[in-house]
Amino acid sequence: MAPLQVALLFLGLVVLPAALATDGTTFSMSENGYNVDWMAGHATWYGDPYGEGSSGGACGYTQLTGTPIGSKIAAGNNPIFQGGKGCGQCYEVKCNYPSCNPEPTRIVITDLCPGGTYCSTGNPAFDFSGAAITAMALPGRDGELKKIGLYDIQYKRVPCEYQNQNIAFKVDFGASAYWLSFTVKYLGGPGDIESVEIRQVGSNGSFQPCQHSWGANWMLINYTGQPFDGPYDVKITAKLNGHSVIAYRAIPKWFQPGALYNSNVQFKY
C-alpha cells in the first residue's frame, strides 16, 4: 500500500470497538469520529415504497439503484447534511416497533430533508427511502411499518464500505478547459468531504484548492486564461476526522464532460 494512500485499515465495522493501524497500534472507532454506541433520533420516509426516494437529490449523485450506493439511502436535515459536506456519510439505523427488523440497516446520505415534523428541527433527523424503510422491517411487515410514518429510531455513524469500488469523479456536462466541475462519488471510510485540492501531474506546484459548489460537487475555475493542462492528481480530506487520500492521475488530460473516472485509491477507515 502506497504511503500517501490509506493510513489506517479497519479490521471490522460495528462488531469491533477498535481497529489496527499500519504500524500495529490500535485506535478506537470513536477517536476517528464513528459512533460506538447507539444514539436516539427521529425519522420519516418518502418516495417510491420500494425505491431510492430521489435520484441523487441535493448531493448530485444522480442514479443510485444499481450503483455502489444502492437504493437504501436517506435525506438528512441540516445538522447531518451540513450544506452538502455531509453527503456520503454512512449510518446504521434500526427501530423498536413490533414490525421492526432487529438487525440494523446500512444507509447513505444522498439528499437534504429541509422541512417537516422532524427535519425542520435542530436535532439530527432522517428521511428514509422506501427501500431503506422496507429493509428496516421484518419480512412481510414493511407495509405495517410504513403506516407509522413518524419514527423514533436509533442510529450510529459507521465507516462506508464499497466493495471493489474506488473513489470516482463524475465530470459535469458543463465542464470545459476553463472550468472544471465534478462530483466525488463512492468515498469510503468517513464518506464526507471537508476539502478537495487538485494538482497538475508532473508539475512542481502545490495543490490548488477547489471551491465547494453544492452537494458533493466541487469546481476549479481557470483564472489564467490558458486551458487546463492535465492529467490531474486530486487530494481529498475527510470532514469527519481530517484524514486525506491522494488520487493520482484521477482526471485525464482530455477529460470528457459527463464522463465518470475511477481512481486507484479508497479510504479504508
C-alpha positions as CSV (number, residue, x, y, z in Angstrom):
1,M,0.0,0.0,0.0
2,A,1.5,3.4,-1.0
3,P,2.4,5.7,1.9
4,L,0.2,8.5,0.5
5,Q,-2.8,6.3,0.3
6,V,-4.8,5.0,3.3
7,A,-3.2,5.4,6.7
8,L,-5.5,3.2,8.7
9,L,-7.1,-0.1,8.0
10,F,-10.3,-1.3,9.7
11,L,-10.5,-4.9,10.8
12,G,-14.2,-4.5,11.4
13,L,-17.1,-2.1,11.5
14,V,-19.6,-2.2,14.3
15,V,-18.8,-5.5,16.0
16,L,-15.2,-4.4,16.8
17,P,-14.6,-1.5,19.1
18,A,-11.0,-0.9,17.8
19,A,-9.0,-1.1,14.7
20,L,-5.4,-1.7,13.8
21,A,-3.1,0.9,12.2
22,T,-0.4,0.0,9.7
23,D,2.2,0.4,12.5
24,G,0.4,-2.1,14.7
25,T,-1.1,0.4,17.1
26,T,-4.8,0.3,17.9
27,F,-7.3,3.1,18.0
28,S,-11.0,3.3,18.9
29,M,-13.8,3.9,16.4
30,S,-14.8,6.9,18.5
31,E,-11.4,8.5,18.2
32,N,-11.9,8.7,14.4
33,G,-15.4,10.1,14.6
34,Y,-17.5,6.9,14.3
35,N,-20.1,6.0,16.9
36,V,-19.6,3.0,19.2
37,D,-23.0,3.5,21.0
38,W,-26.4,3.9,19.5
39,M,-28.0,7.3,19.6
40,A,-31.7,8.2,19.7
41,G,-33.1,10.0,16.7
42,H,-36.2,10.6,14.6
43,A,-37.1,9.8,11.0
44,T,-39.7,9.7,8.3
45,W,-39.8,8.1,4.8
46,Y,-40.6,9.3,1.3
47,G,-40.8,8.4,-2.4
48,D,-41.4,5.1,-4.1
49,P,-42.4,2.5,-1.5
50,Y,-39.6,0.2,-2.6
51,G,-37.3,2.7,-4.4
52,E,-34.5,5.0,-3.8
53,G,-36.6,8.1,-2.9
54,S,-34.8,10.6,-5.1
55,S,-32.2,10.0,-7.8
56,G,-29.2,11.8,-6.2
57,G,-31.2,14.7,-4.8
58,A,-29.2,17.6,-3.3
59,C,-25.9,15.6,-3.3
60,G,-25.8,15.2,-7.1
61,Y,-25.1,11.5,-7.2
62,T,-27.8,11.1,-9.9
63,Q,-29.0,7.4,-10.3
64,L,-28.4,5.3,-7.2
65,T,-30.1,2.0,-7.8
66,G,-27.7,-0.4,-9.5
67,T,-24.7,1.6,-8.3
68,P,-22.4,1.0,-5.3
69,I,-24.5,3.4,-3.3
70,G,-27.7,1.5,-3.9
71,S,-31.3,2.4,-3.0
72,K,-31.1,2.2,0.8
73,I,-30.4,5.9,1.3
74,A,-31.7,8.8,3.3
75,A,-32.1,12.6,3.2
76,G,-30.6,14.3,6.2
77,N,-31.7,17.5,7.8
78,N,-29.3,20.4,8.2
79,P,-27.3,19.0,11.2
80,I,-26.5,16.0,9.0
81,F,-26.4,17.4,5.5
82,Q,-24.1,20.3,6.6
83,G,-24.6,22.4,3.5
84,G,-23.6,19.4,1.3
85,K,-20.5,18.4,3.1
86,G,-22.4,15.7,4.8
87,C,-23.1,14.0,1.5
88,G,-21.9,10.4,1.5
89,Q,-22.0,9.8,5.3
90,C,-22.9,6.2,6.2
91,Y,-25.1,5.2,9.2
92,E,-26.6,2.1,10.6
93,V,-30.2,2.6,11.7
94,K,-32.8,0.5,13.5
95,C,-36.2,0.8,15.2
96,N,-38.1,-0.9,18.1
97,Y,-41.7,-1.2,16.8
98,P,-43.2,-4.7,16.6
99,S,-42.7,-4.8,12.8
100,C,-39.0,-3.7,13.0
101,N,-36.1,-5.9,12.0
102,P,-33.8,-6.3,15.0
103,E,-30.8,-6.2,12.6
104,P,-29.6,-2.7,11.7
105,T,-29.9,-1.3,8.1
106,R,-27.0,0.5,6.4
107,I,-27.9,3.8,4.7
108,V,-26.0,6.5,2.8
109,I,-26.9,10.3,3.0
110,T,-27.6,11.4,-0.6
111,D,-30.1,14.2,-0.2
112,L,-31.4,17.1,2.0
113,C,-34.5,16.9,4.1
114,P,-35.3,20.6,4.6
115,G,-38.7,20.5,6.5
116,G,-41.4,18.5,8.1
117,T,-42.1,17.4,11.6
118,Y,-38.6,16.3,12.4
119,C,-36.3,17.7,9.6
120,S,-37.2,21.3,10.4
121,T,-35.8,21.0,13.9
122,G,-32.2,21.5,15.0
123,N,-31.9,17.8,16.0
124,P,-30.5,15.2,13.7
125,A,-33.2,13.6,11.6
126,F,-33.5,11.3,8.6
127,D,-36.0,10.9,5.8
128,F,-35.6,7.3,4.5
129,S,-36.1,6.0,1.0
130,G,-38.8,3.4,0.6
131,A,-36.1,0.7,0.1
132,A,-34.5,1.7,3.4
133,I,-37.7,1.6,5.5
134,T,-38.5,-1.7,3.9
135,A,-35.2,-3.1,4.9
136,M,-35.8,-1.9,8.5
137,A,-39.0,-4.0,8.7
138,L,-39.4,-7.7,9.4
139,P,-40.0,-9.8,6.2
140,G,-43.6,-9.2,5.0
141,R,-44.3,-6.5,7.5
142,D,-42.9,-3.4,5.7
143,G,-46.5,-2.2,5.0
144,E,-47.2,-2.2,8.7
145,L,-44.1,-0.2,9.5
146,K,-44.6,2.3,6.7
147,K,-48.1,3.2,8.1
148,I,-46.5,4.6,11.2
149,G,-45.0,7.5,9.3
150,L,-43.1,9.2,12.1
151,Y,-40.4,7.2,13.8
152,D,-38.3,7.1,16.9
153,I,-35.1,5.3,15.8
154,Q,-31.6,4.5,16.9
155,Y,-28.6,5.4,14.7
156,K,-24.8,5.4,14.7
157,R,-22.3,6.8,12.3
158,V,-20.2,4.0,10.7
159,P,-17.4,3.7,8.1
160,C,-18.6,3.5,4.5
161,E,-17.7,0.4,2.6
162,Y,-17.8,0.0,-1.2
163,Q,-16.7,-3.5,-2.2
164,N,-14.3,-3.4,-5.2
165,Q,-15.0,0.3,-5.8
166,N,-12.5,3.1,-5.5
167,I,-13.3,6.8,-5.3
168,A,-14.7,8.1,-8.6
169,F,-15.1,11.5,-10.2
170,K,-18.1,12.4,-12.4
171,V,-17.2,15.4,-14.6
172,D,-20.1,17.7,-15.1
173,F,-21.6,18.1,-18.5
174,G,-20.9,21.8,-18.5
175,A,-17.2,21.4,-17.7
176,S,-14.6,22.8,-20.2
177,A,-10.9,23.5,-20.5
178,Y,-11.5,26.7,-18.5
179,W,-14.0,25.5,-15.9
180,L,-13.6,22.0,-14.3
181,S,-16.5,20.9,-12.2
182,F,-17.0,17.3,-10.9
183,T,-18.9,15.3,-8.3
184,V,-16.9,13.0,-5.9
185,K,-18.6,9.6,-5.6
186,Y,-18.2,6.4,-3.6
187,L,-16.0,7.8,-0.9
188,G,-15.3,5.0,1.6
189,G,-14.4,5.4,5.3
190,P,-15.7,8.8,6.5
191,G,-17.7,9.3,3.3
192,D,-17.9,13.0,3.7
193,I,-15.6,15.7,2.4
194,E,-14.0,18.8,4.0
195,S,-11.9,19.9,1.1
196,V,-10.8,18.9,-2.4
197,E,-7.5,20.0,-4.0
198,I,-6.1,19.5,-7.5
199,R,-2.6,19.4,-9.0
200,Q,-1.3,19.1,-12.5
201,V,0.6,15.8,-12.9
202,G,4.4,16.4,-13.3
203,S,4.3,19.9,-12.0
204,N,6.3,21.1,-9.1
205,G,3.5,23.3,-7.9
206,S,1.4,22.7,-4.8
207,F,-2.2,21.5,-4.7
208,Q,-4.7,24.2,-5.6
209,P,-7.9,24.3,-3.5
210,C,-11.2,23.6,-5.3
211,Q,-14.3,25.5,-4.4
212,H,-17.2,23.7,-2.9
213,S,-20.1,24.2,-5.3
214,W,-23.0,22.3,-3.9
215,G,-23.7,18.8,-2.5
216,A,-20.8,16.5,-3.4
217,N,-19.8,18.8,-6.3
218,W,-16.5,20.7,-6.4
219,M,-15.1,23.1,-9.1
220,L,-11.9,24.7,-10.2
221,I,-12.2,27.9,-12.1
222,N,-9.4,28.9,-14.6
223,Y,-8.2,32.4,-13.9
224,T,-5.1,32.3,-16.1
225,G,-6.8,32.5,-19.5
226,Q,-4.9,29.3,-20.6
227,P,-6.7,26.0,-20.9
228,F,-6.3,23.4,-18.2
229,D,-3.4,21.0,-18.9
230,G,-3.9,17.7,-17.2
231,P,-3.9,15.0,-16.2
232,Y,-4.6,15.8,-12.5
233,D,-4.0,14.5,-9.1
234,V,-6.8,15.0,-6.7
235,K,-6.4,15.3,-2.9
236,I,-9.5,14.7,-0.7
237,T,-9.6,15.5,3.0
238,A,-12.5,14.0,5.0
239,K,-14.7,16.2,7.2
240,L,-15.3,13.6,9.9
241,N,-11.7,13.1,11.0
242,G,-9.3,15.1,8.8
243,H,-7.8,12.1,7.1
244,S,-6.6,12.6,3.5
245,V,-6.0,10.5,0.4
246,I,-4.5,11.4,-3.0
247,A,-6.0,10.0,-6.2
248,Y,-3.1,10.1,-8.7
249,R,-3.9,10.9,-12.3
250,A,-7.6,10.8,-11.3
251,I,-8.8,13.2,-14.1
252,P,-7.2,12.7,-17.6
253,K,-5.7,15.5,-19.7
254,W,-8.6,15.4,-22.2
255,F,-11.5,14.9,-19.8
256,Q,-14.9,14.4,-21.3
257,P,-17.9,16.3,-19.8
258,G,-20.3,13.7,-18.3
259,A,-17.6,11.0,-18.0
260,L,-17.0,9.0,-14.8
261,Y,-13.4,8.4,-13.9
262,N,-12.5,5.8,-11.3
263,S,-9.4,6.4,-9.3
264,N,-6.9,3.9,-7.9
265,V,-7.4,4.8,-4.2
266,Q,-10.0,4.4,-1.5
267,F,-10.4,5.4,2.2
268,K,-10.3,2.3,4.4
269,Y,-11.0,3.8,7.8
